[in-house]
Amino acid sequence: MAKQATLKKYFLKPSRFNDNNDDESEIQSEVTETADAVAPAKKKQKCRAFRPEWKSKFPWLRCDIIDGEEKMFCSHCEKSGRKNGFTRGATNMRISALTEHSQCSDHVSAVNLTQQQTAMKGHCEKANETSNKKLCSQLQVVFHMAKNGIACHQYVGLTDLLRAVKAPDFVSCEGIYRHSDSVDDMEKALEDVVVKQLDEKLKGSDFIGLIIDETVNITVDKKLIIYVKLEIKGRVETCFLGNYDVHSGTARCIFDKVVEVLRERNVELSRVIGLGSDGASVMMGKRAGVGALLKKESAFSIQVHCGAHRAALAALDAAKAVDQEYAEPAIRTIIGHFGKEITSEDESALATAPLIDATSAQRDAIAVMTALRGYGGLNFSTACEVLIRDFS
């Protein structure tokens, strides 16, 4: 049977300690409610970020994302090597920060430096353009000299002449090279261009013909001059390949030099189908000539005796067959007569005196040649042409 509860527990008085706690809790709750009612609501913090429209106002601005964070940079300050917040990366995403940076001394100096560099670059490009134009004109002069066999020491005189006639690129002496070493350097530069163009032509021609001849230089050293005939787009071109040293004039030595030169130009011997020479035995020999050695490497190659050399041989044979001894003295007498400078009739009679004893044929020739007196001194070939024309 359950124990019955006594009535005392229902009539117990609350302790003094509990009463104080209840009062304090009530007061605390009232204060909290009052504070909540009086305190204003907290504003939400804005999340600032980079705005693309800022770039239109600040063209130097650049924004990069580094480690997940946006950072602003100044291109002018970076280019000029400045050290500030916008070269390390600014994180203050406010337009006021951009305005403040655009007005700081560091940024203003960087902008001025950029403008000066741009202006200097333009001046340098203009100066280089003028200098290059002058250099091209000088290269044209050197190329003309080389093409027409004019000695290098004539270069200074030619440039002085162009300056005297006020050629556009020679008005002032600035940028005009006058030292002999400069002329040599320009010739070497032109040589490189010409050689490159020739290599392209050699590469583009399916078949090649050779024209070779032995010669000597001023010191009587043996040389081998080589020309090539090429087919370029259906048109035949003859190009000078070079003048090379050879230690002897044997067929084997000449052939080896030809092979060496062609290999340097990446030309296979099988593409060589023609050889033109002076007709000497060392060139045209049936068994051991240069042509025979070439035919072993290129079965379809043919040999051609140079037409000019054949004409010279024909003239030599004709001179041996026809007696010309009677004509030569007459021609020399005529040349000697008209080669003298005569200013009066007395001098003319004195100059004609040695011709009194001339033969009738010589006197007739002199009469014919008198009409050509206004041309001054006559060379041997001109005298021969007149004699052949009038006495044939």
Sequence and secondary structure as in RCSB ss.txt:
>XXXX:A:sequence
MAKQATLKKYFLKPSRFNDNNDDESEIQSEVTETADAVAPAKKKQKCRAFRPEWKSKFPWLRCDIIDGEEKMFCS
HCEKSGRKNGFTRGATNMRISALTEHSQCSDHVSAVNLTQQQTAMKGHCEKANETSNKKLCSQLQVVFHMAKNGI
ACHQYVGLTDLLRAVKAPDFVSCEGIYRHSDSVDDMEKALEDVVVKQLDEKLKGSDFIGLIIDETVNITVDKKLI
IYVKLEIKGRVETCFLGNYDVHSGTARCIFDKVVEVLRERNVELSRVIGLGSDGASVMMGKRAGVGALLKKESAF
SIQVHCGAHRAALAALDAAKAVDQEYAEPAIRTIIGHFGKEITSEDESALATAPLIDATSAQRDAIAVMTALRGY
GGLNFSTACEVLIRDFS
>XXXX:A:secstr
      GGGGG    HHHHHHHHHHHHHHHHHHHHHHHS            TTHHHH TTEEEEEETTEEEEEEH
HHHHTT  SHHHH B    HHHHHHHHHSHHHHHHHHHHHHHHHHHHHHHHHHHHHHHHHHHHHHHHHHHHHTT 
 GGGHHHHHHHHHHTT GGGSSSTT   SHHHHHHHHHHHHHHHHHHHHHHHHH SSEEEEEEEEE TT  EEEE
EEEEEEETTEEEEEEEEEEE S   HHHHHHHHHHHHHHTT  GGGEEEEEE   HHHH TTTSHHHHHHHH TT
 EEEE HHHHHHHHHHHHHHHS  TTHHHHHHHHHHHHTS   SHHHHHHHHGGGTT  HHHHHHHHHHHTTGGG
 S  HHHHHHHHHHHH 
